[in-house]
Amino acid sequence: MLRFLARRSLGAIVIILLISAITFLLFFALPSEPALMSCGKNCTPDAIAVINKNLGLDQPVPVQYWHYMTGIFVGRDFTVGHCPAPCFGYSFSNQQPVWGTIVDRFPTTLSITLGGAAVFLFVGVGIGMIAAAFRGTWIDKFFSSLSLVGNALQIYFVGVIALAVLVSGLHWMDNPAYYPITQNPGKWFMGMLIPWLVLSIIFIANYSRMTRSQMIEQLGEDHVRTARAKGLSRRAVFFRYAWRGALAPIVTIFGIDLGSLFGGAIITEFTFSLHGLGRLAVSSVSETDLPTLMAVMLVGCTAIVVANIVVDAAYAVIDPRVRLA
Amino acid sequence: MTTSEGAFLSVRDLFVRFDTEDGVVKAVDGLGFELERGRTLGIVGESGSGKSVTNLAVLGLHDPRHTEIRGEILLDGQELTGAPESVLEKLRGNKMAMIFQDSLTALSPYYTVGRQIAEPYRKHTGATRREARQRAVEMLDKVGIPNAALRVDDYPHQFSGGMRQRAMIAMALVCDPELLIADEPTTALDVTVQAQILDLLKELQQQTGSAIILITHDLGVVAHTVDELLVMYAGRAVERGTVREVLSEPRHPYTWGLLGSMPLLDSDVEEPLVPIPGTPPSLLNPPPGCPFHPRCAHVAEVGGDRCRTERPELPPGRGAACHLPAARQRTAFPQQTKPRPA
């Protein structure tokens, strides 16, 4: 296990460095002049040169990259003063320390993704198991058709409908908003409920279909028949043997889906005007705000890579045949 | 084999039919046999002859939604066909147990061998976790797993094929079943390991006095292991007798074919093996009359249309379901199916 973690962490660092370097390079391929943002209307070339010097933009790109990355660990000195570690620089667009913005936005995105994942895993896998248990009956057919419909839906479409019906129409709920869980868990839950449900709809459809087919496959396995031949009840066999076997592939797919989950979170944030990392990522690109863009990329990337390591470790716990090395 | 009213296991007029998209498959078509405690019955036949289906029916493991089972299965006087699931669950793994063919797929990869052995013991005896584990170690030791106390916590993939099969036997025997069904228990194993497993089964039977049904398509396996033999073809019993009777004086042309297609150590190497011509019939639409007649070389001998129209009955006790005259059945085998070089 320790060797596995060490090896995967090393790999993760390489991946994160590569992605950050590519992001940095791509930024300089954009036809933009960040200094213009800080300069105002009557900008002279001299003023731009001064700003570029202050921002460090007059230096070669690799040097800038080096300064940016080392700043994260040891802090960085700007003309305006010292920026303590972890320093992701100052935003080009609002001149605030980027790290503060990230700390401010991260909980929203984390709430949306973790909550959405919990909802779709619980509901999707649950529906799949029910459909498998009642295979061939109207219950199965009902859920199968439902998942086809769910699969065809899109977040922005369902989101708007949910707002129109639940919030504006029936007044059952308030507009989704983020309240820190530490202050008011109930409010946090109610504020996140619609985003969770909307984000999870497509995943629920996928996961219920996958769980159903995995369960049906497992129920036909020899070892399930052996368990029945031992005198175990249908229920015990269903949960202890078949579900256990279906779990491993579900976890694998979940690991693969983490990226698209983050993508879905971005769309969800836009749909419900929530201020999370996804929104920040998009605005930092359109505002050519390099420090913010880099920070969002690094945080998002790290989150996905770490989650993947956790999923792989979980896989080894689920299936004893998998050896971590 | 004697036909008595009070046999330990008595199967009478068993019909098993599966509903499939292509139609109704008559997997078992009027089968009957009996088995006493302490005896071993071998059931041989080609793939698809209904051997496994019959025994899954005894355990009640067919999916009732797609399966129709008619007839009588009496275990120690208790009717099993149509018995409620709750009754069968108490018998399975307890009074009757099954050993499956492929121990790699038949054991769950997710639980330790010990847990899988202990599970039915806990369920049927109400033993504690600790007692059941102790019992699992004891059983593994009994079936010849070295270091049983350590290996009990291994997963099936950490066992070799022969050890897995031993573990499966331990699992089946953990509650001292009175009926043990072994479905091709040695097919997936090396020949040397095969012999060990068969010896183990015999040895354990002598200790417990259980009745064993050994399903196989390998006549070499039955010769040294079973007492009585039932030859199945197309879901029916075509010949029955003690193993000595059937192997030394086979009476059914299908049994002749089975024996003729088997290599013998003492026969001439140049001597060709004679396969049975044709393929087993479709059980969706079995041929009328004797199911073996499309592949049988003796139809003309019987004369008329009897083989094609009239279903031969298997007489009680020793005998074959064949229209050939009894005298001919006894003498026809070596000359007809094993052409000797001049």
Boltz contact constraints between the chains, C-beta under 6 A:
constraints:
  - contact:
      token1: [A, 222]
      token2: [B, 105]
      max_distance: 6.0
  - contact:
      token1: [A, 222]
      token2: [B, 106]
      max_distance: 6.0
  - contact:
      token1: [A, 223]
      token2: [B, 106]
      max_distance: 6.0
  - contact:
      token1: [A, 223]
      token2: [B, 107]
      max_distance: 6.0
  - contact:
      token1: [A, 223]
      token2: [B, 108]
      max_distance: 6.0
  - contact:
      token1: [A, 226]
      token2: [B, 100]
      max_distance: 6.0
  - contact:
      token1: [A, 226]
      token2: [B, 106]
      max_distance: 6.0
  - contact:
      token1: [A, 228]
      token2: [B, 61]
      max_distance: 6.0
  - contact:
      token1: [A, 229]
      token2: [B, 59]
      max_distance: 6.0
  - contact:
      token1: [A, 229]
      token2: [B, 92]
      max_distance: 6.0
  - contact:
      token1: [A, 229]
      token2: [B, 98]
      max_distance: 6.0
  - contact:
      token1: [A, 230]
      token2: [B, 93]
      max_distance: 6.0
  - contact:
      token1: [A, 230]
      token2: [B, 120]
      max_distance: 6.0
  - contact:
      token1: [A, 231]
      token2: [B, 89]
      max_distance: 6.0
  - contact:
      token1: [A, 231]
      token2: [B, 92]
      max_distance: 6.0
  - contact:
      token1: [A, 231]
      token2: [B, 93]
      max_distance: 6.0
  - contact:
      token1: [A, 231]
      token2: [B, 94]
      max_distance: 6.0
  - contact:
      token1: [A, 231]
      token2: [B, 120]
      max_distance: 6.0
  - contact:
      token1: [A, 231]
      token2: [B, 123]
      max_distance: 6.0
  - contact:
      token1: [A, 233]
      token2: [B, 89]
      max_distance: 6.0
  - contact:
      token1: [A, 241]
      token2: [B, 108]
      max_distance: 6.0
  - contact:
      token1: [A, 244]
      token2: [B, 110]
      max_distance: 6.0
  - contact:
      token1: [A, 320]
      token2: [B, 155]
      max_distance: 6.0
  - contact:
      token1: [A, 321]
      token2: [B, 109]
      max_distance: 6.0
  - contact:
      token1: [A, 321]
      token2: [B, 157]
      max_distance: 6.0
